Amino acid sequence: MKPTNPAACTRAVLYARVSSKDQEKEGFSIPAQQRLLREHAATHGLTITQEFLDVETARRAGRTAFGELLIYLKKHPRTILLCEKTDRLYRNIKDWATLDEVGVTIHFVKENVIISPDAKSTDQFLHGIKVLMARNYSQNLGEETLKGMTEKARAGIYPSAAPTGYQNVDGPDGKRIITPHPTEAPVITELFTVFATGKYSLKGLAAYARERGILLGGRKVYVSALHHILRRKLYNGSFDFNGTTYQGTHKPLTTKETWDSVQRLLDQRKEHQTKGTKRDFPFTGLVTCGHCGCAMVAELKTKKKTKRTYVYYHCTGHRGKCPEPYTRQETLVNDFASTLGDLVIPPEILDWLATEVNQTDQTQTGARDATIKRLDAEKAKLQHRLSTLYDDRLDGTITKTTYDEKARTLNAQQEEVERKLTAARETAQVPLTTALDLMRLTSTACTTFRDQNEAAQRELLTTVLKEATWKDGTLRTTLLEPFEQLRRSNSVSANGINGNGGSGRCFEDWLLR
């Protein structure tokens, strides 16, 4: 990493983050990150004016210190930001887009990379797919956590926090299990028994609980809480987790017969209700009206002649009557598919990106190897000095006092070099090749958008979409970075090939400047 020009800017701030309290105690602690970034600042002639520290997850935007960092950078626009590596700064695309708008220069110290507003387009784009990779890593953490919880569920162990009536304790094998709560469990049993008599409605059961001073969690029992409790399978010995029912090893608080009786009573009351079933529509909350800025909402319409039901979207009209007519969901599907088609990367571009990624990986690996080699040489040099010093002591050339003082200094220097060596060897390079695979998968997903189910369509749109408006029958979209840049690059490439007869081999032009 080349030193920053002191004449241009010497002011810097550092940002350090760990994703949990437990991780704070492990190798990537806040103090370790601070020490690394302070050393980098000293080497490059930068003065750290403020430090921002977060100990929480970055999977969602809204970190406390990160928000304070943004406010500071907006007030001090020429400040350099120091961070250990990409996934310490952001693990979601919105955070990256926000920092990109600020226009700050960022030093990722462990990755030996500087990203600035005037950086090469290749560097900026590769940085973008690093952010994608960091986001993917965060999602993988969630998947691994879910995997572990599923294994517990398969073993009959309820894998989450104890619900009302139970408490979490350490089991015989060290795993956390649930056991009946000494005061709340009898209350749950009584509520099931009383309701199963058929003499009480939910409101009546709530009144029964209040009359007898029954409390759960130190609070009065209300209808909504009662309905949730009486519907829960956990109390009869089984439980639902991630869409599957498991037989639990915990002690039930009511019998299966009583629980079934309660369900029949609740179902009978539900049959008399006239409320319709709520349906989730794929584009709800993703599109706003271009006329007034209100949300576009969906509703079902049935044609009298054919008796067929269709989904239509329309403006809520909260700001007055809106001129935009109702729009069929199929129209929006086609328009979104057209937008996503702009993100499909041509195969020749993907091949070229693979070459660029390999070169970048080699550069970063080379810089890391050079650092390790230099530190190894420094360590050997210090060891040689210690050996020479010891020989001088044996020969009587120096006194014991002098030997002890110099040996203490050299040992301290050795420990510091060893610490730096450990940090350098443990530095995990961002797997850009995997990020490129992720881009290939994104291309595939965009190509098959029309054929996906509604849930998958919505998930893909929330990944790439920043905002969308519908006006006069036209969908206008803005994408999150790096997808917006990807769309522009593909557009330039297509115009060059189709409009100007380009060969498609000027790949650098694909990355906009």
Backbone hydrogen bonds, N-H to C=O, Kabsch-Sander energy under -0.5 kcal/mol:
donor,donor_aa,acceptor,acceptor_aa,energy
8,A,5,N,-1.2
9,C,5,N,-1.6
12,A,47,T,-2.5
13,V,80,I,-2.5
14,L,50,Q,-1.7
15,Y,82,L,-2.4
16,A,52,F,-2.3
18,V,54,D,-1.9
24,E,20,S,-1.3
25,K,21,K,-0.6
25,K,22,D,-1.2
26,E,23,Q,-1.4
29,S,26,E,-0.6
29,S,27,G,-0.9
33,Q,29,S,-1.9
34,Q,30,I,-2.7
35,R,31,P,-2.5
36,L,32,A,-2.0
37,L,33,Q,-2.4
38,R,34,Q,-2.6
39,E,35,R,-2.1
40,H,36,L,-1.9
41,A,37,L,-2.3
42,A,38,R,-2.3
43,T,39,E,-2.3
44,H,40,H,-2.0
45,G,42,A,-0.9
46,L,41,A,-3.1
47,T,10,T,-3.8
48,I,46,L,-0.6
49,T,12,A,-3.0
49,T,47,T,-0.6
50,Q,12,A,-0.7
52,F,14,L,-2.7
54,D,16,A,-2.2
56,E,18,V,-1.3
67,G,63,R,-2.2
68,E,64,T,-1.7
69,L,65,A,-2.5
70,L,66,F,-2.0
71,I,67,G,-1.8
72,Y,68,E,-2.2
73,L,69,L,-2.6
74,K,70,L,-2.0
75,K,71,I,-1.4
76,H,72,Y,-1.9
79,T,76,H,-1.6
80,I,11,R,-2.4
81,L,105,T,-2.8
82,L,13,V,-2.8
82,L,80,I,-0.5
83,C,107,H,-2.6
84,E,15,Y,-0.5
88,R,85,K,-1.6
89,L,85,K,-1.0
89,L,86,T,-1.0
90,Y,86,T,-2.0
91,R,58,A,-0.6
95,D,92,N,-0.5
96,W,92,N,-1.1
97,A,93,I,-2.5
98,T,94,K,-2.3
99,L,95,D,-2.3
100,D,96,W,-2.6
101,E,97,A,-1.7
102,V,98,T,-1.2
103,G,99,L,-1.3
104,V,99,L,-0.9
105,T,79,T,-0.5
106,I,115,I,-3.2
107,H,81,L,-3.0
108,F,106,I,-0.6
108,F,113,V,-2.9
109,V,83,C,-2.2
109,V,107,H,-1.0
110,K,84,E,-2.4
111,E,84,E,-0.6
112,N,108,F,-0.7
112,N,109,V,-1.0
113,V,108,F,-1.8
115,I,106,I,-2.6
116,S,114,I,-0.5
119,A,116,S,-2.0
124,Q,120,K,-2.3
125,F,121,S,-2.6
126,L,122,T,-2.6
127,H,123,D,-2.2
128,G,124,Q,-1.8
129,I,125,F,-1.8
130,K,126,L,-1.3
131,V,127,H,-1.9
132,L,128,G,-1.9
133,M,129,I,-2.0
134,A,130,K,-2.6
135,R,131,V,-2.4
136,N,132,L,-2.3
137,Y,133,M,-2.4
138,S,134,A,-2.0
139,Q,135,R,-2.1
140,N,136,N,-2.3
141,L,137,Y,-2.1
142,G,138,S,-1.6
143,E,139,Q,-2.2
144,E,140,N,-2.8
145,T,141,L,-2.3
146,L,142,G,-2.5
147,K,143,E,-2.2
148,G,144,E,-2.1
149,M,145,T,-2.2
150,T,146,L,-2.4
151,E,147,K,-1.9
152,K,148,G,-1.6
153,A,149,M,-2.3
154,R,150,T,-2.4
155,A,151,E,-1.2
156,G,153,A,-1.9
157,I,152,K,-2.5
158,Y,156,G,-0.6
166,Y,163,P,-2.3
167,Q,179,T,-2.3
169,V,177,I,-2.6
171,G,175,K,-3.5
174,G,171,G,-1.8
177,I,169,V,-2.9
179,T,167,Q,-2.3
181,H,165,G,-2.7
185,A,181,H,-1.8
187,V,183,T,-0.6
188,I,184,E,-1.9
189,T,185,A,-2.1
190,E,186,P,-2.1
191,L,187,V,-2.3
192,F,188,I,-2.0
193,T,189,T,-2.2
194,V,190,E,-2.7
195,F,191,L,-2.1
196,A,192,F,-2.1
197,T,194,V,-1.0
198,G,195,F,-1.9
205,L,201,S,-2.6
206,A,202,L,-2.2
207,A,203,K,-2.2
208,Y,204,G,-2.5
209,A,205,L,-2.2
210,R,206,A,-2.2
211,E,207,A,-2.7
212,R,208,Y,-1.3
213,G,210,R,-1.3
214,I,209,A,-2.8
216,L,219,R,-2.5
219,R,216,L,-1.3
221,V,214,I,-0.6
222,Y,220,K,-0.6
226,L,222,Y,-2.3
227,H,223,V,-2.6
228,H,224,S,-1.8
229,I,225,A,-2.3
230,L,226,L,-2.9
231,R,227,H,-1.3
232,R,228,H,-0.5
232,R,229,I,-1.2
235,Y,232,R,-1.0
236,N,233,K,-2.5
237,G,234,L,-1.3
238,S,233,K,-1.1
239,F,246,Y,-2.3
241,F,244,T,-3.0
244,T,241,F,-1.5
246,Y,239,F,-3.2
248,G,237,G,-2.0
248,G,246,Y,-0.6
249,T,156,G,-2.8
253,L,235,Y,-1.6
254,T,235,Y,-1.9
259,W,255,T,-2.4
260,D,256,K,-2.5
261,S,257,E,-2.0
262,V,258,T,-2.2
263,Q,259,W,-2.1
264,R,260,D,-2.0
265,L,261,S,-1.9
266,L,262,V,-2.3
267,D,263,Q,-2.7
268,Q,264,R,-2.1
269,R,265,L,-1.7
270,K,266,L,-1.8
271,E,267,D,-1.7
272,H,268,Q,-0.6
272,H,269,R,-0.7
273,Q,270,K,-1.5
281,F,279,R,-0.5
284,T,281,F,-0.9
285,G,296,M,-0.7
286,L,283,F,-2.0
287,V,283,F,-0.9
288,T,468,A,-2.3
289,C,294,C,-3.6
290,G,470,W,-2.7
293,G,289,C,-1.8
296,M,287,V,-2.3
297,V,295,A,-0.6
297,V,314,H,-2.8
299,E,312,Y,-2.1
301,K,310,Y,-2.9
303,K,301,K,-0.5
303,K,308,R,-2.5
307,K,303,K,-2.2
310,Y,301,K,-3.2
312,Y,299,E,-2.6
312,Y,310,Y,-0.5
313,Y,327,T,-3.3
314,H,297,V,-2.5
316,T,295,A,-1.7
320,G,317,G,-1.6
327,T,313,Y,-2.6
329,Q,311,V,-2.4
331,T,328,R,-0.7
332,L,328,R,-1.2
333,V,329,Q,-2.4
334,N,330,E,-2.2
335,D,331,T,-2.2
336,F,332,L,-2.9
337,A,333,V,-2.4
338,S,334,N,-1.9
339,T,335,D,-2.0
340,L,336,F,-2.8
341,G,337,A,-1.7
342,D,338,S,-0.7
342,D,339,T,-1.2
343,L,340,L,-1.8
344,V,341,G,-1.1
345,I,343,L,-0.7
349,I,346,P,-0.7
350,L,346,P,-2.1
351,D,347,P,-2.2
352,W,348,E,-1.8
353,L,349,I,-2.9
354,A,350,L,-2.1
355,T,351,D,-1.5
356,E,352,W,-2.2
357,V,353,L,-3.0
358,N,354,A,-2.2
359,Q,355,T,-2.1
360,T,356,E,-2.4
361,D,357,V,-2.8
362,Q,358,N,-2.3
363,T,359,Q,-2.2
364,Q,360,T,-2.5
365,T,361,D,-2.6
366,G,362,Q,-2.6
367,A,363,T,-2.3
368,R,364,Q,-2.1
369,D,365,T,-2.8
370,A,366,G,-2.4
371,T,367,A,-1.9
372,I,368,R,-2.2
373,K,369,D,-2.5
374,R,370,A,-2.3
375,L,371,T,-2.4
376,D,372,I,-2.5
377,A,373,K,-2.0
378,E,374,R,-2.2
379,K,375,L,-2.4
380,A,376,D,-2.3
381,K,377,A,-2.3
382,L,378,E,-2.1
383,Q,379,K,-2.1
384,H,380,A,-2.3
385,R,381,K,-2.0
386,L,382,L,-2.2
387,S,383,Q,-2.2
388,T,384,H,-2.5
389,L,385,R,-2.6
390,Y,386,L,-2.2
391,D,387,S,-2.1
392,D,388,T,-2.3
393,R,389,L,-1.9
394,L,390,Y,-2.3
395,D,391,D,-2.5
396,G,392,D,-0.6
396,G,393,R,-0.8
397,T,392,D,-2.0
398,I,392,D,-1.0
403,Y,399,T,-2.5
404,D,400,K,-2.8
405,E,401,T,-2.1
406,K,402,T,-2.5
407,A,403,Y,-2.9
408,R,404,D,-2.0
409,T,405,E,-1.8
410,L,406,K,-2.5
411,N,407,A,-2.5
412,A,408,R,-1.9
413,Q,409,T,-2.0
414,Q,410,L,-2.4
415,E,411,N,-2.3
416,E,412,A,-1.9
417,V,413,Q,-2.3
418,E,414,Q,-2.7
419,R,415,E,-2.1
420,K,416,E,-2.1
421,L,417,V,-2.5
422,T,418,E,-2.4
423,A,419,R,-2.2
424,A,420,K,-2.4
425,R,421,L,-2.6
426,E,422,T,-1.8
427,T,423,A,-0.5
427,T,424,A,-0.6
429,Q,427,T,-0.6
432,L,430,V,-1.9
435,A,431,P,-1.7
436,L,432,L,-2.3
437,D,433,T,-1.8
438,L,434,T,-1.9
439,M,435,A,-1.7
440,R,436,L,-2.0
441,L,437,D,-2.2
442,T,438,L,-2.2
443,S,439,M,-2.3
444,T,440,R,-2.1
445,A,441,L,-2.7
446,C,442,T,-2.5
447,T,443,S,-1.9
448,T,444,T,-1.7
449,F,446,C,-1.0
451,D,448,T,-0.9
452,Q,448,T,-0.6
452,Q,449,F,-1.3
457,Q,453,N,-2.3
458,R,454,E,-2.3
459,E,455,A,-2.2
460,L,456,A,-2.2
461,L,457,Q,-2.1
462,T,458,R,-2.5
463,T,459,E,-1.0
464,V,460,L,-1.4
465,L,461,L,-2.9
466,K,478,T,-2.4
467,E,478,T,-2.1
469,T,476,R,-2.7
470,W,288,T,-2.3
471,K,474,T,-2.3
474,T,471,K,-1.5
476,R,469,T,-2.8
476,R,474,T,-0.5
478,T,467,E,-2.6
480,L,464,V,-2.5
483,F,480,L,-1.0
484,E,480,L,-1.3
486,L,482,P,-2.4
487,R,483,F,-2.5
488,R,484,E,-2.1
489,S,485,Q,-2.8
490,N,486,L,-2.5
491,S,487,R,-2.0
492,V,488,R,-2.4
493,S,489,S,-2.5
494,A,490,N,-2.6
495,N,491,S,-2.4
496,G,492,V,-2.3
497,I,493,S,-2.1
498,N,494,A,-3.3
499,G,494,A,-0.6
499,G,495,N,-1.6
500,N,495,N,-1.4
502,G,496,G,-3.8
507,F,505,R,-2.0
509,D,506,C,-1.2
510,W,507,F,-1.5
511,L,507,F,-0.7
511,L,508,E,-0.8
512,L,510,W,-0.8
